Amino acid sequence: MKHAFTVWLACLFLPGLPALAQEPALFRGADLKLGERLIAENKCVACHRQKVGGDGSAMYKPAGKINTPGFLRGMVEQCNTELNLGLFPEEVTAVAAVLNRDHYRFK
């Protein structure tokens, strides 16, 4: 009976472990829903469209410019500072985590 319970627990938790292991430590535990909301509220996509044209996606991965999770977070912090958004550190991390999930996929 004890063995069956252990197997059941493993089936519940093991499928999520590979995704957790692939997430950069910097973004682990980041609030992705918060990041999504902040991206929408601060009109990040519209700003990127204005700067680079098209759908704004050219802003992401410009010729190897952003090549680490830390640098990605730093670029979000730069936008925060330059645009005087007033984001807290955990909010900057949440936005960077969403960008990593959707565009960069650092592991």
Rosetta silent file (secondary structure, phi, psi, omega in degrees, C-alpha in Angstrom):
SEQUENCE: MKHAFTVWLACLFLPGLPALAQEPALFRGADLKLGERLIAENKCVACHRQKVGGDGSAMYKPAGKINTPGFLRGMVEQCNTELNLGLFPEEVTAVAAVLNRDHYRFK
SCORE:     score description
SCORE:     0.000 S_00000001
   1 L     0.000  -42.814 -179.708    0.000    0.000    0.000 S_00000001
   2 H   -63.075  -39.535  179.577    2.834    2.403    0.890 S_00000001
   3 H   -64.227  -41.417 -179.718    4.547    1.677   -2.448 S_00000001
   4 H   -63.433  -38.892  178.183    1.358    2.443   -4.402 S_00000001
   5 H   -65.260  -40.935  178.505    1.042    5.807   -2.630 S_00000001
   6 H   -63.058  -42.800  178.163    4.661    6.677   -3.494 S_00000001
   7 H   -64.090  -42.222  178.664    4.071    5.816   -7.143 S_00000001
   8 H   -60.639  -45.134  178.173    0.890    7.909   -7.143 S_00000001
   9 H   -61.917  -42.782  179.411    2.761   10.909   -5.692 S_00000001
  10 H   -61.043  -40.703  179.008    5.529   10.531   -8.262 S_00000001
  11 H   -64.358  -31.668  179.144    2.969   10.535  -11.081 S_00000001
  12 H   -72.514  -42.083 -169.631    1.511   13.775   -9.750 S_00000001
  13 H  -102.009  -27.755 -176.756    4.758   15.713   -9.371 S_00000001
  14 H   -66.039  -35.838 -179.975    7.325   14.276  -11.788 S_00000001
  15 H   -59.297  -29.328 -179.798    5.695   15.488  -15.020 S_00000001
  16 H   -83.822  -13.471 -176.294    6.241   19.116  -13.943 S_00000001
  17 H   -66.344  -41.088  179.123    9.887   18.687  -12.972 S_00000001
  18 H   -58.870  -40.721  179.446   11.422   18.874  -16.470 S_00000001
  19 H   -65.332  -39.491  179.209    9.782   22.270  -17.082 S_00000001
  20 H   -65.345  -39.285 -179.053   10.966   23.501  -13.701 S_00000001
  21 H   -68.722  -24.876 -178.375   14.503   22.343  -14.401 S_00000001
  22 H   -86.447  -14.632 -179.202   14.531   24.234  -17.719 S_00000001
  23 L   -78.130  131.915  177.622   13.456   27.538  -16.192 S_00000001
  24 L   -60.178  142.004 -179.304   16.325   29.908  -15.372 S_00000001
  25 H   -54.886  -35.728 -179.316   16.820   30.295  -11.629 S_00000001
  26 H   -58.772  -31.915 -176.444   16.370   34.061  -12.002 S_00000001
  27 H  -101.128   -2.893 -178.278   12.765   33.564  -13.143 S_00000001
  28 L   -62.085  126.494  179.169   11.805   30.696  -10.841 S_00000001
  29 L    84.768    1.159  179.143    8.710   31.616   -8.892 S_00000001
  30 L   -65.335  145.448 -179.776    8.038   34.756  -10.959 S_00000001
  31 L   -83.887   95.344 -176.036    4.385   35.745  -11.189 S_00000001
  32 H   -65.480  -36.742  178.304    3.675   35.237  -14.897 S_00000001
  33 H   -63.301  -41.024  176.856    0.091   36.536  -14.667 S_00000001
  34 H   -62.658  -44.726  178.801    1.433   39.740  -13.110 S_00000001
  35 H   -59.849  -43.810  178.074    4.034   40.030  -15.872 S_00000001
  36 H   -61.034  -44.642  179.925    1.379   39.589  -18.561 S_00000001
  37 H   -62.866  -43.243 -179.450   -0.807   42.231  -16.922 S_00000001
  38 H   -65.828  -37.870  177.077    2.077   44.706  -16.627 S_00000001
  39 H   -61.340  -42.762  179.902    3.043   44.210  -20.280 S_00000001
  40 H   -69.354  -48.044 -177.353   -0.554   45.019  -21.290 S_00000001
  41 H   -61.987  -37.365 -176.650   -1.001   47.934  -18.868 S_00000001
  42 L   -91.800    4.579  175.219    2.260   49.601  -19.849 S_00000001
  43 L    54.242   44.085 -178.634    1.611   49.088  -23.567 S_00000001
  44 H   -59.907  -42.889 -177.445    5.000   47.440  -24.109 S_00000001
  45 H   -63.970  -42.803  179.350    4.000   45.922  -27.461 S_00000001
  46 H   -62.305  -40.552  178.423    2.799   49.290  -28.819 S_00000001
  47 H   -64.350  -43.583  178.925    6.066   50.913  -27.773 S_00000001
  48 H   -64.299  -38.717  177.129    8.088   48.145  -29.439 S_00000001
  49 H   -61.138  -43.163 -179.203    6.014   48.505  -32.620 S_00000001
  50 H   -64.085  -38.328 -176.804    6.725   52.231  -32.643 S_00000001
  51 H   -76.242  -39.887 -173.171   10.465   51.682  -32.162 S_00000001
  52 H  -118.390   -7.127  179.991   11.076   48.828  -34.629 S_00000001
  53 L    80.045 -179.729 -179.717    7.961   48.708  -36.814 S_00000001
  54 L    59.756 -138.708  179.797    5.919   45.719  -37.877 S_00000001
  55 L   -89.145    3.184  178.081    4.484   43.704  -35.030 S_00000001
  56 L    86.844   -7.350 -175.397    7.299   44.814  -32.696 S_00000001
  57 H   -71.365  -16.024  176.516    8.831   41.350  -32.439 S_00000001
  58 H   -64.217  -16.309  177.689   12.088   42.541  -34.042 S_00000001
  59 H   -64.806  -28.830 -176.220   12.778   44.077  -30.620 S_00000001
  60 L   -88.729  137.952  178.339   13.390   40.555  -29.307 S_00000001
  61 L    55.934   52.536  178.041   16.685   38.784  -29.914 S_00000001
  62 L   -75.088  101.852  174.857   18.417   41.538  -31.889 S_00000001
  63 L    40.902   51.971  174.808   21.551   39.840  -33.310 S_00000001
  64 L    74.722    9.746 -177.468   22.665   38.242  -30.053 S_00000001
  65 L   -63.021  -42.857  179.549   22.304   41.422  -28.016 S_00000001
  66 L  -108.677  107.118 -173.078   20.340   39.736  -25.235 S_00000001
  67 L  -127.564   10.811  175.124   21.939   36.362  -24.543 S_00000001
  68 L  -143.966  157.064  176.127   21.397   35.629  -20.841 S_00000001
  69 H   -59.123  -38.403  179.966   18.453   35.713  -18.428 S_00000001
  70 H   -64.603  -39.693  178.955   20.232   38.410  -16.411 S_00000001
  71 H   -67.861  -38.190  176.898   20.711   40.604  -19.443 S_00000001
  72 H   -59.994  -47.881  178.980   17.038   40.170  -20.368 S_00000001
  73 H   -61.128  -38.774  178.514   15.999   41.270  -16.891 S_00000001
  74 H   -62.966  -36.903  178.020   18.411   44.197  -17.165 S_00000001
  75 H   -68.140  -37.854  176.149   16.800   45.337  -20.419 S_00000001
  76 H   -65.304  -39.693  177.456   13.366   45.272  -18.779 S_00000001
  77 H   -63.624  -36.453  178.201   14.827   47.302  -15.910 S_00000001
  78 H   -63.146  -43.954  175.770   16.218   49.752  -18.470 S_00000001
  79 H   -61.234  -43.271  179.117   12.729   50.243  -19.935 S_00000001
  80 H   -56.194  -45.247 -177.423   11.381   50.639  -16.408 S_00000001
  81 H   -72.679  -50.612 -176.654   13.926   53.369  -15.669 S_00000001
  82 H   -62.554  -36.475 -177.618   13.830   55.198  -19.018 S_00000001
  83 L   -94.815    1.518  179.357   10.042   55.257  -19.162 S_00000001
  84 L    51.690   49.683 -177.852    9.670   55.962  -15.427 S_00000001
  85 L   -75.899  -25.229  179.126    7.246   53.055  -15.034 S_00000001
  86 L    74.040   26.918  179.284    7.837   52.677  -11.310 S_00000001
  87 L   -74.998  141.202  173.890    7.952   48.873  -11.373 S_00000001
  88 L   -77.449  159.985 -178.401    9.183   47.078   -8.277 S_00000001
  89 H   -52.875  -41.529 -179.187   12.023   44.535   -8.660 S_00000001
  90 H   -69.161  -26.665  176.868    9.648   41.553   -8.511 S_00000001
  91 H   -74.019  -39.668  175.311    7.505   43.173  -11.207 S_00000001
  92 H   -59.999  -44.262  178.845   10.526   43.657  -13.474 S_00000001
  93 H   -63.414  -39.492  179.610   11.364   39.986  -12.942 S_00000001
  94 H   -63.225  -43.537  178.385    7.771   38.977  -13.730 S_00000001
  95 H   -63.543  -45.953 -179.928    7.838   40.894  -17.027 S_00000001
  96 H   -62.392  -37.534  178.974   11.232   39.419  -17.938 S_00000001
  97 H   -63.994  -39.360  177.472    9.970   35.915  -17.104 S_00000001
  98 H   -65.897  -44.237  178.392    7.034   36.356  -19.497 S_00000001
  99 H   -61.915  -38.574  177.179    9.365   37.614  -22.235 S_00000001
 100 H   -63.820  -44.838 -179.678   11.622   34.635  -21.617 S_00000001
 101 H   -62.340  -41.521 -171.884    8.696   32.235  -21.839 S_00000001
 102 H   -90.592  -25.206 -173.492    7.279   33.805  -24.999 S_00000001
 103 H  -129.064  -43.803 -169.854   10.386   34.903  -26.930 S_00000001
 104 H   -93.245  -44.202  178.100   13.803   33.984  -25.537 S_00000001
 105 L    60.163   42.463  173.454   13.395   30.557  -23.909 S_00000001
 106 L   -67.271  146.436  179.357   16.607   30.676  -21.872 S_00000001
 107 L  -115.680    0.000    0.000   17.146   27.535  -19.813 S_00000001
